[in-house]
Amino acid sequence: MTKSEAIIDFLVQPGVVHVLDYMKENPECYLVEKGGKQFLVKITKDFIKTSELAEKVTSSSFVIGSYKYKKTVFKLAK
């Protein structure tokens, strides 16, 4: 999420940027924690790609390569 997207998400309503991502057809990214490991899961229109993280993410925002990510406060239902 870019800085401007985070501001829009904060000012308008949480989840707005999530909807905008669908409209832009950018991949959805989720930080998944399972069995003491963390995975970055990218979901696109055609593929689901899972990558195990080399280091555990503990902060609310983090950078992997040239991509910046921000943790959200909601969790996906099982």
C-alpha positions as CSV (number, residue, x, y, z in Angstrom):
1,M,0.0,0.0,0.0
2,T,1.4,3.4,-1.0
3,K,1.5,6.3,1.4
4,S,-1.3,8.0,-0.5
5,E,-3.4,4.8,-0.5
6,A,-2.9,4.5,3.3
7,I,-4.1,8.1,3.8
8,I,-7.2,7.5,1.6
9,D,-7.9,4.3,3.4
10,F,-7.6,6.1,6.8
11,L,-9.7,9.2,5.8
12,V,-12.5,7.6,3.8
13,Q,-13.1,4.1,5.3
14,P,-11.0,1.1,6.0
15,G,-11.2,-1.4,3.1
16,V,-11.5,1.2,0.3
17,V,-8.0,0.6,-0.9
18,H,-8.7,-3.2,-1.0
19,V,-11.6,-2.5,-3.4
20,L,-9.4,-0.2,-5.5
21,D,-6.8,-3.0,-5.8
22,Y,-9.5,-5.2,-7.4
23,M,-10.3,-2.4,-9.9
24,K,-6.6,-2.0,-10.8
25,E,-6.1,-5.8,-11.1
26,N,-3.0,-5.6,-8.9
27,P,-2.2,-8.8,-7.0
28,E,-3.7,-9.1,-3.5
29,C,-1.0,-9.9,-1.0
30,Y,-1.5,-11.6,2.3
31,L,0.8,-12.3,5.2
32,V,0.0,-15.9,6.3
33,E,1.3,-17.3,9.6
34,K,1.1,-21.1,10.0
35,G,3.2,-23.5,12.1
36,G,5.6,-20.8,13.3
37,K,6.4,-19.8,9.7
38,Q,5.3,-16.7,7.7
39,F,4.4,-16.8,4.0
40,L,3.6,-14.0,1.6
41,V,0.7,-15.1,-0.6
42,K,0.0,-13.2,-3.8
43,I,-3.3,-13.7,-5.5
44,T,-3.9,-12.5,-9.1
45,K,-6.6,-13.1,-11.5
46,D,-4.8,-16.2,-12.8
47,F,-2.4,-17.5,-10.1
48,I,-1.8,-17.9,-6.4
49,K,1.9,-17.7,-5.5
50,T,3.3,-18.6,-2.0
51,S,6.7,-17.6,-0.8
52,E,8.1,-18.4,2.7
53,L,9.7,-15.3,4.3
54,A,13.4,-15.6,5.3
55,E,12.9,-13.4,8.3
56,K,9.9,-13.0,10.6
57,V,7.9,-9.8,10.1
58,T,7.1,-8.2,13.5
59,S,6.5,-4.5,12.5
60,S,3.3,-3.1,11.1
61,S,5.0,-2.2,7.8
62,F,7.8,-3.9,6.0
63,V,9.8,-3.9,2.7
64,I,10.6,-6.9,0.6
65,G,12.7,-6.0,-2.4
66,S,11.2,-2.8,-4.0
67,Y,7.8,-3.5,-2.6
68,K,6.4,-2.0,0.6
69,Y,3.7,-3.8,2.6
70,K,1.5,-2.8,5.5
71,K,-0.2,-5.1,7.9
72,T,-3.9,-4.6,8.3
73,V,-6.0,-4.9,11.5
74,F,-8.4,-7.5,10.1
75,K,-8.0,-11.2,9.8
76,L,-9.5,-13.5,7.2
77,A,-12.0,-16.0,8.4
78,K,-11.2,-19.7,8.2
